[in-house]
Amino acid sequence: MKKLFALLLALSLLLVSVSALADEFLVFSTGGTTGTYYAFGGEIAALLTDKIDGLEVTAAASGGSKANILAITQGEAELAWTQNDVMSYAYQGTDDFGGQKVETFSAIGAIYPEVVHLVVAKDSGIDKVEDLKGRNVGIGAVGSGVYFNAVQILEIAGLTLDDITPHYLSFAESAESFQNRQVDAFFVVSAFPNASVVDVALKRPVSLLTFAGDQLAALQAKYPYYVTDVIPAGTYDGLDADVTVPAITAVLVASNDLSEDLVYDITKTLFENADDLTNAKKAYISTASAILGVPTSDSDAAAGVTGGSFHPGALRYYKEIGIK
């Protein structure tokens, strides 16, 4: 009987000690299991769990940006990745949100850029976006983020989908069609290097279109979530010079239901311990760039906010270090 009591007591103490390890459990909705969102999100989840007492963060696979926003709205996640353009669509209820505004989430910070690759053959005679007129162009899957980016970039060049022959293709499908001479150009919006572009460049001489300053300014004036980035020479086989391109950003967002103190701790921990991460994207983590390109919700705009919708906890950290 004494042995049984001792065993029960030991089990009770073990359960108490395990439960004491975490007072708060968060789900971080990331992306597909083969993508950057999932891998990098898993590292960040582990970092936050390790560094913040009483917190356990679990990375969960998902369908990406829109699915992540919906997961927060439905109470299935508290942290998530989303592209800043999809964040804007949610706030405005436009594009693939079908008129339904979603303001259940706000930014912790922009973490890394996803740049616009506009891939053409070196001998194609396509030197600028306007030259796509009359061409077969891969513009991403229907309703994808790439599709909306392609439409916006064509618009700034004075083109619509009626001016090209659009092909609604994934990255891999675009690369295959390009190899088979079925498309003359294709859009890829991702962090670089992108595997599909790497593969194409090894098999066929390609160029990436660079964007002029006035084009970038016009794009950013109409769609403020775009930022400017550079794909360095040598990133892809045959890329002999830097290419200036528009980019969107992968934003870490949080449910508005999370407390200010907790999100403050998350923000501070991420930005002050980024060197502990191993993913190559950690090189982009910077408080200076974290506030760039973050959209503003209508309710925040009505309250006088113009510099992006940030969670109060994240905003507290940025103010503390003097950048907001």
C-alpha positions in Angstrom: 0.0 0.0 0.0 2.8 2.4 0.8 4.5 1.6 -2.5 1.3 2.3 -4.4 0.9 5.6 -2.5 4.5 6.5 -3.3 3.9 5.7 -6.9 0.8 7.8 -7.1 2.5 10.7 -5.4 5.4 10.5 -7.8 3.1 10.5 -10.8 1.2 13.4 -9.4 4.3 15.4 -8.9 5.5 14.5 -12.4 2.2 15.8 -13.9 2.4 19.0 -11.9 6.0 19.6 -13.0 5.1 18.9 -16.7 2.1 21.2 -16.6 4.1 23.9 -14.9 6.5 23.9 -17.9 3.9 25.6 -20.1 1.1 28.0 -19.0 0.2 28.9 -22.5 0.0 26.8 -25.6 0.0 28.5 -29.1 -0.5 27.0 -32.6 1.7 28.6 -35.3 0.0 28.0 -38.7 2.7 27.9 -41.3 2.4 26.4 -44.8 3.0 23.2 -46.8 5.4 20.7 -45.3 7.9 21.2 -48.2 8.0 25.0 -48.1 9.9 27.7 -46.2 6.9 28.7 -44.1 6.8 25.3 -42.5 10.5 24.8 -42.0 11.2 28.3 -40.8 8.1 28.5 -38.7 9.1 25.3 -36.9 12.4 26.8 -36.0 10.8 30.0 -34.7 8.2 27.9 -32.7 11.1 26.0 -31.1 13.0 29.2 -30.3 10.0 30.8 -28.6 9.3 27.7 -26.6 12.9 27.5 -25.5 13.3 31.2 -24.6 10.0 32.2 -23.1 9.1 30.7 -19.7 5.7 29.1 -19.6 5.1 29.1 -23.4 4.8 26.3 -25.8 4.5 27.0 -29.5 3.6 24.2 -32.0 4.1 24.7 -35.7 1.2 23.3 -37.8 1.2 22.7 -41.6 -1.4 24.6 -43.6 -2.5 25.8 -47.0 -0.6 29.1 -46.7 -1.4 32.7 -46.3 -5.2 32.9 -46.7 -5.7 29.6 -44.9 -3.6 30.9 -42.0 -5.7 34.1 -41.7 -8.8 31.9 -41.6 -7.2 29.6 -39.0 -6.7 32.6 -36.7 -10.3 33.9 -37.3 -11.7 30.4 -36.5 -9.6 30.1 -33.3 -7.5 27.3 -34.7 -4.2 29.2 -34.5 -2.8 32.1 -32.6 0.3 32.8 -34.7 0.7 32.6 -38.5 2.6 33.5 -41.6 0.9 35.5 -44.3 2.1 37.5 -47.3 1.6 41.2 -46.7 -0.5 41.5 -49.9 -2.8 38.8 -48.7 -2.9 40.6 -45.4 -4.1 43.7 -47.3 -6.7 41.7 -49.2 -8.1 40.4 -45.9 -8.3 43.8 -44.3 -10.0 45.2 -47.4 -12.2 42.2 -48.2 -10.9 42.2 -51.8 -9.6 39.6 -54.2 -9.9 36.1 -52.8 -11.7 37.3 -49.7 -14.9 38.0 -51.7 -16.0 41.2 -50.0 -15.6 39.9 -46.4 -13.2 42.0 -44.4 -11.1 40.2 -41.8 -9.5 42.1 -39.0 -9.0 39.4 -36.3 -5.2 39.6 -36.6 -2.3 42.1 -36.7 1.4 42.1 -37.4 4.3 41.1 -35.2 6.6 42.1 -38.1 7.7 41.6 -41.7 10.3 38.9 -41.6 11.7 38.2 -45.1 11.1 39.3 -48.7 9.4 37.2 -51.4 10.6 38.7 -54.7 8.9 38.9 -58.1 10.9 36.7 -60.6 9.8 37.4 -64.1 11.6 34.7 -66.0 12.2 35.0 -69.8 14.5 33.3 -72.2 17.7 35.2 -73.0 17.0 35.2 -76.7 13.3 36.0 -76.3 13.5 39.8 -77.1 11.5 40.4 -73.9 13.4 43.2 -72.0 10.6 44.9 -70.1 7.1 44.1 -68.9 5.5 45.8 -71.8 7.2 43.3 -74.1 4.9 40.6 -72.8 2.1 41.9 -75.0 0.9 39.1 -77.3 3.0 36.5 -75.5 2.2 33.2 -73.6 2.8 34.0 -69.9 2.6 31.8 -66.8 0.8 33.9 -64.2 0.4 31.4 -61.3 -2.6 29.2 -60.4 -6.0 30.8 -60.4 -6.6 32.7 -57.2 -3.0 32.3 -56.0 -1.0 35.2 -54.7 1.2 35.0 -57.7 -1.8 35.5 -60.0 -2.8 38.7 -58.2 0.8 40.0 -58.3 1.1 39.3 -62.0 -2.2 41.1 -62.7 -1.0 44.2 -60.7 2.4 44.3 -62.4 0.9 44.0 -65.9 -1.5 46.8 -65.0 1.3 49.2 -64.1 2.8 48.4 -67.5 -0.5 49.3 -69.2 -1.5 45.7 -69.9 -4.3 43.4 -68.9 -4.8 39.7 -69.2 -6.5 40.4 -72.5 -3.1 41.6 -73.9 -1.4 38.3 -73.2 -2.3 34.6 -73.4 -2.4 33.7 -69.7 -1.5 30.3 -68.5 -2.6 29.4 -65.0 0.2 27.3 -63.7 2.1 26.4 -60.5 5.8 27.1 -60.2 6.7 23.6 -61.3 4.1 23.6 -64.2 5.4 27.0 -65.3 9.0 25.8 -65.4 8.0 22.7 -67.4 5.9 24.7 -69.9 8.8 27.1 -70.3 11.2 24.3 -71.0 8.7 22.9 -73.6 8.4 26.4 -75.2 4.7 26.5 -74.4 5.1 29.8 -72.5 7.5 32.7 -73.3 7.7 34.0 -69.7 6.5 33.2 -66.2 6.0 34.8 -62.9 7.4 33.3 -59.6 6.9 35.2 -56.3 9.1 33.6 -53.6 12.2 33.9 -51.6 15.3 33.4 -53.6 16.8 31.1 -54.8 13.6 29.4 -56.0 14.0 25.8 -56.9 11.9 26.0 -60.1 14.0 28.9 -61.4 17.2 27.2 -60.4 16.1 24.1 -62.4 15.1 26.1 -65.5 18.3 28.2 -65.5 20.4 25.1 -65.6 18.6 23.8 -68.7 18.0 26.9 -70.7 19.6 30.4 -70.8 17.3 32.7 -69.0 17.0 36.4 -67.9 15.1 37.9 -65.0 13.5 41.2 -65.9 14.7 44.2 -63.9 12.2 47.0 -63.0 12.8 50.7 -63.6 12.5 53.1 -60.7 9.4 54.8 -62.1 7.7 51.4 -62.5 8.5 50.5 -58.9 7.2 53.8 -57.7 4.0 53.5 -59.6 3.4 50.0 -58.3 4.1 51.0 -54.7 1.9 54.1 -55.0 -1.1 52.0 -56.0 -0.2 48.9 -53.9 1.7 50.1 -50.8 2.5 46.6 -49.6 5.2 46.2 -52.3 8.8 46.9 -51.4 11.9 47.0 -53.5 14.5 44.3 -53.4 17.5 43.0 -55.4 18.2 39.5 -56.6 22.0 39.4 -56.6 24.1 38.4 -59.6 25.0 34.7 -59.4 21.8 33.7 -57.6 20.9 31.7 -60.7 23.0 30.2 -63.5 23.7 32.9 -66.1 22.5 35.8 -63.9 25.4 38.1 -64.5 24.1 41.3 -62.9 22.0 42.3 -60.0 18.2 42.5 -60.8 16.0 45.1 -59.1 12.5 43.8 -58.5 9.4 44.4 -56.5 8.8 42.2 -53.5 6.2 41.4 -51.0 7.0 40.2 -47.5 6.3 37.2 -45.4 4.7 38.7 -42.2 4.5 37.0 -38.8 1.0 37.8 -37.5 -0.8 37.2 -34.2 -4.4 36.9 -33.1 -5.7 40.1 -31.7 -6.9 38.0 -28.7 -3.4 37.4 -27.5 -2.3 39.6 -24.6 0.0 42.6 -25.1 2.5 41.2 -22.7 2.8 37.9 -24.5 3.2 39.4 -27.9 5.7 41.8 -26.6 7.7 38.8 -25.3 7.4 37.0 -28.6 8.5 40.0 -30.6 11.5 40.8 -28.3 12.6 37.2 -28.2 12.5 36.7 -32.0 14.4 39.9 -32.9 16.9 39.6 -30.1 17.7 35.9 -30.6 17.5 35.5 -34.4 21.2 34.4 -34.5 20.1 31.2 -32.7 18.1 30.1 -35.8 19.7 28.1 -38.5 17.4 28.7 -41.5 19.1 31.0 -44.1 16.1 33.4 -43.9 17.3 34.5 -40.5 19.6 36.8 -42.3 16.6 39.0 -43.2 15.3 39.4 -39.6 15.8 43.0 -38.8 13.7 45.5 -36.7 14.4 48.1 -39.4 12.7 46.1 -42.1 10.1 44.5 -39.8 7.9 47.6 -40.0 8.0 48.0 -43.8 5.1 47.2 -46.1 2.7 46.1 -43.4 -0.9 47.0 -44.4 -3.3 49.0 -42.3 -6.8 47.8 -41.5 -9.7 50.1 -42.0 -10.5 50.3 -38.3 -6.9 51.3 -37.5 -6.9 53.8 -40.4 -10.1 55.3 -39.0 -8.3 55.7 -35.6 -5.5 57.6 -37.3 -3.0 54.7 -37.8 -1.1 55.0 -41.1 2.1 52.9 -40.5 0.6 49.4 -40.6 -1.6 47.4 -38.2 0.7 46.0 -35.5 -0.3 44.1 -32.4 0.0 46.4 -29.3 2.7 44.0 -27.9 4.8 44.3 -31.0 4.2 48.1 -31.2 5.4 48.4 -27.6 8.6 46.7 -28.4 9.3 48.8 -31.5 8.6 52.0 -29.6 10.9 50.8 -26.8 13.8 50.5 -29.3 12.9 53.7 -31.0 11.8 52.7 -34.5 8.0 53.5 -34.2 
